[in-house]
Amino acid sequence: MASDQIEIDTGTSELLCEIRDRVALITLNRPEARNALSDHLTPALRRMIKQCGDDPAVGALLITGAGAAFCAGGDVKGMGSNSSKAETPFEERVADLRTRQRTLTGALVAVRKPTVAALPGPAAGAGMALALACDIRIAGESAIMSTGYARIGLTGDYGVAWLLTRLVGTSRARELMFLSERIDARRCETLGLVNRVVPDTELREAAFALAKSLAEGPSIALAYIKDNLDHALKSDFLDSMDQEAENMVRSSRTADHKEAVGAFIGKRKPAFAGR
């Protein structure tokens, strides 16, 4: 595949980022720890989500994990030995977590470009929330998901309750949160936690092809589609249609729309320019 590939300095070897074919490929790179979040990885991931989300050279974001895991969530072993956190005042800890949530999954949900998560293996706890915050999830057959929080006496963070309830409904969300079971890839697909399941050996290629097709799409229309879908979660039917009417007319005035119509008539592939 002949294409320009730009390596992005993330500031740590625990997170890799490259831009290829307008896809920002962001790889959590702590395979020895199942790509669990850390004090180096997490700030870098926040920066890359924001940077790639704002970069006009990027059409889609693809987030995955190195090795045989997506992200195991927080570092459970470190939780028992972190005495300085226990001494921090309650209000300060709440404020800190709120900021960290808003700048990670909050920032990911706010990106107005298609986002894809590719799961080669486990996505648990905050790692599961990270995957659910993406628009589309594609999993290898070995992937599993688990909320994990109840198993260690915690309640959940990074938007997992909101994301789960909207993806699988209130009954399944309660089941997944209370029981913290390991859900295999095929059941994840049945429940609606992932969109597609492919053989492990095909995951990285299939995920990149999906992200590339989205990156080549009509970026203005895709951003408005995300606006419409987000708005639909909090509005009634008529209000939702009113929003759709505005964005439909906006998108009809773009050069990309005219290009797509010309390509349809000419029986060729459209070349979108984001205008």
C-alpha positions in Angstrom: 0.0 0.0 0.0 1.7 3.1 -1.2 0.7 6.0 1.0 2.1 8.8 3.1 2.6 7.7 6.6 3.3 10.3 9.3 4.5 9.2 12.8 3.3 11.5 15.6 5.3 12.0 18.7 3.0 11.2 21.6 5.6 11.9 24.3 5.7 8.3 25.5 6.4 4.9 24.1 3.2 3.7 25.8 1.1 5.3 23.1 1.8 5.2 19.3 0.2 7.4 16.7 0.5 7.6 13.0 -1.5 9.2 10.2 -2.0 7.2 7.1 -4.6 7.6 4.3 -6.3 10.3 6.5 -6.7 7.8 9.3 -5.2 8.6 12.7 -4.2 5.2 14.0 -3.8 5.5 17.8 -2.3 2.4 19.5 -2.3 1.8 23.3 1.2 0.2 23.7 1.5 -1.5 27.0 1.0 -5.1 25.9 2.7 -6.5 29.0 0.0 -4.9 31.1 -2.9 -5.6 28.6 -2.7 -1.9 27.7 -4.0 -0.8 31.1 -4.2 3.0 31.5 -1.2 4.6 33.3 0.2 8.0 34.3 2.1 8.1 31.0 -0.4 6.5 28.6 -3.6 8.3 29.6 -2.4 12.0 29.3 -0.9 11.1 25.9 -4.1 9.5 24.8 -6.0 12.7 25.9 -3.6 14.8 23.8 -3.9 12.6 20.7 -7.7 12.5 20.8 -7.8 16.3 20.9 -4.9 16.8 18.4 -6.2 14.3 15.8 -9.8 15.5 16.3 -8.8 19.0 15.4 -6.3 18.1 12.6 -7.8 18.8 9.1 -5.5 16.2 7.7 -7.3 13.5 9.7 -10.7 12.2 8.4 -11.2 9.4 11.0 -9.7 8.1 14.2 -8.9 4.4 14.8 -8.1 3.3 18.4 -6.6 -0.1 19.1 -4.3 -1.9 21.5 -1.0 -3.6 20.9 -0.7 -7.3 21.4 -3.6 -9.4 22.5 -5.7 -6.8 24.4 -7.6 -3.5 23.7 -7.4 -2.0 27.2 -7.7 -3.6 30.6 -8.9 -0.4 32.2 -7.3 1.0 35.3 -4.3 -0.5 37.1 -6.0 -2.5 39.8 -2.7 -3.6 41.4 -1.7 0.1 41.8 -5.0 0.9 43.5 -4.1 -0.9 46.7 -0.7 0.8 47.1 -1.7 4.4 46.3 -1.9 5.9 49.8 -1.5 9.5 48.6 -4.8 9.3 46.8 -6.6 8.1 49.9 -5.4 11.2 51.8 -6.6 13.6 49.1 -9.8 15.4 50.2 -13.1 14.0 48.7 -14.0 17.2 46.7 -10.5 17.4 45.2 -10.6 13.8 44.1 -14.1 14.2 42.5 -13.0 17.4 40.7 -9.9 15.6 39.4 -11.8 12.6 38.1 -14.4 14.8 36.5 -11.7 16.6 34.6 -10.0 13.4 33.6 -13.3 11.9 32.3 -14.2 15.0 30.3 -10.8 15.2 28.6 -10.7 11.5 27.7 -14.1 9.8 26.8 -15.8 13.2 26.9 -13.4 14.5 24.3 -13.7 11.3 22.2 -17.5 11.6 22.1 -17.2 15.3 21.2 -14.9 14.6 18.1 -16.9 15.4 15.0 -15.2 12.8 12.9 -16.0 9.1 12.7 -14.2 7.1 15.4 -13.5 3.4 15.3 -12.3 1.0 18.1 -10.6 -2.2 17.0 -10.6 -4.8 19.8 -8.0 -7.6 19.5 -8.7 -8.8 23.0 -10.1 -7.7 26.4 -11.8 -4.3 26.9 -12.6 -4.0 30.6 -13.6 -1.2 32.9 -12.5 2.2 31.7 -11.1 0.3 28.6 -14.6 -0.8 27.8 -15.9 2.8 28.3 -13.2 4.0 25.9 -14.4 1.5 23.2 -18.0 2.3 23.8 -17.2 6.0 23.3 -16.2 5.4 19.7 -18.8 5.5 16.9 -18.1 1.9 15.7 -16.5 -1.1 17.3 -15.0 -4.0 15.4 -13.7 -7.0 17.4 -11.5 -10.0 16.8 -13.1 -13.3 17.7 -10.8 -13.5 20.8 -12.1 -10.1 22.1 -14.1 -10.0 25.4 -15.8 -7.1 27.2 -16.4 -6.8 30.9 -17.5 -3.8 33.0 -15.4 -5.1 35.8 -16.1 -2.4 38.4 -18.4 -4.4 40.7 -15.8 -7.2 41.0 -13.5 -4.7 42.7 -16.2 -2.8 44.7 -16.3 0.2 42.4 -19.2 1.8 40.6 -18.0 2.9 37.2 -16.5 5.9 35.5 -15.7 7.5 32.1 -19.4 7.5 31.1 -19.8 3.7 31.1 -23.4 3.9 32.6 -24.6 6.5 30.0 -22.9 4.7 27.1 -24.1 1.2 28.1 -27.7 2.3 28.7 -27.9 3.9 25.3 -26.2 1.1 23.5 -27.9 -2.0 25.0 -30.9 -0.6 27.0 -31.5 -0.3 30.7 -32.1 -4.0 31.5 -28.9 -5.2 29.8 -26.9 -2.3 31.2 -27.8 -3.3 34.7 -27.0 -7.0 34.0 -23.6 -6.0 32.6 -22.8 -3.6 35.5 -24.0 -5.8 38.4 -22.5 -9.1 37.2 -19.3 -7.9 35.6 -19.3 -11.0 33.5 -16.8 -11.6 30.7 -18.8 -11.3 27.5 -17.3 -13.0 24.4 -17.1 -11.3 21.0 -20.2 -13.0 19.4 -22.4 -12.1 22.4 -21.1 -8.6 22.4 -22.2 -8.4 18.7 -25.6 -9.8 19.6 -26.1 -7.3 22.4 -25.0 -4.4 20.3 -21.7 -3.7 22.2 -19.7 -4.3 19.0 -20.8 -3.7 15.4 -18.8 -6.5 13.7 -16.7 -9.5 14.6 -13.9 -10.8 12.3 -11.2 -13.5 12.6 -8.4 -12.3 14.8 -5.9 -12.5 11.9 -8.1 -10.1 9.8 -8.9 -7.5 12.5 -6.2 -4.9 11.9 -6.7 -4.9 8.2 -10.5 -4.9 8.4 -10.5 -2.1 11.0 -8.2 0.1 9.0 -10.1 -0.5 5.8 -13.3 0.6 7.6 -11.7 3.7 9.1 -10.1 4.5 5.7 -13.5 4.3 4.0 -15.0 6.7 6.6 -12.0 9.0 6.3 -12.6 9.3 2.5 -16.2 10.2 3.1 -18.0 13.6 3.0 -16.5 15.0 6.2 -19.0 17.9 6.5 -22.0 15.6 6.1 -20.5 13.0 8.5 -20.1 15.7 11.2 -23.7 16.8 10.7 -24.8 13.2 10.9 -23.1 12.9 14.3 -24.8 16.1 15.4 -28.2 14.7 14.4 -27.6 11.4 16.2 -26.4 13.0 19.3 -29.3 15.5 19.3 -31.8 12.6 18.8 -30.7 11.2 22.2 -32.1 14.2 24.1 -34.9 15.5 21.9 -38.4 14.5 20.8 -39.3 13.4 17.3 -40.4 16.8 16.0 -37.4 18.6 17.5 -35.1 16.0 16.0 -36.7 16.4 12.5 -36.3 20.2 12.8 -32.6 19.7 13.5 -32.3 17.3 10.5 -34.0 19.8 8.2 -31.3 22.4 9.0 -28.4 20.1 8.6 -29.9 18.6 5.4 -30.1 22.0 3.8 -26.5 22.8 5.0 -25.1 19.6 3.5 -27.0 20.1 0.3 -25.1 23.4 -0.3 -21.6 21.7 0.0 -19.3 21.0 -2.9 -19.1 17.5 -1.6 -22.8 17.0 -2.3 -22.4 18.3 -5.8 -19.4 16.0 -6.3 -21.4 13.0 -5.1 -24.3 13.7 -7.4 -21.8 14.1 -10.4 -20.1 10.8 -9.4 -23.4 9.0 -9.2 -24.5 10.2 -12.6 -21.0 9.5 -14.1 -20.9 6.1 -12.4 -17.5 6.8 -10.7 -16.2 7.0 -7.2 -16.7 10.5 -5.6 -13.6 12.4 -4.5 -14.7 14.3 -1.5 -12.7 17.4 -0.4 -14.4 18.5 2.8 -16.0 21.6 1.2 
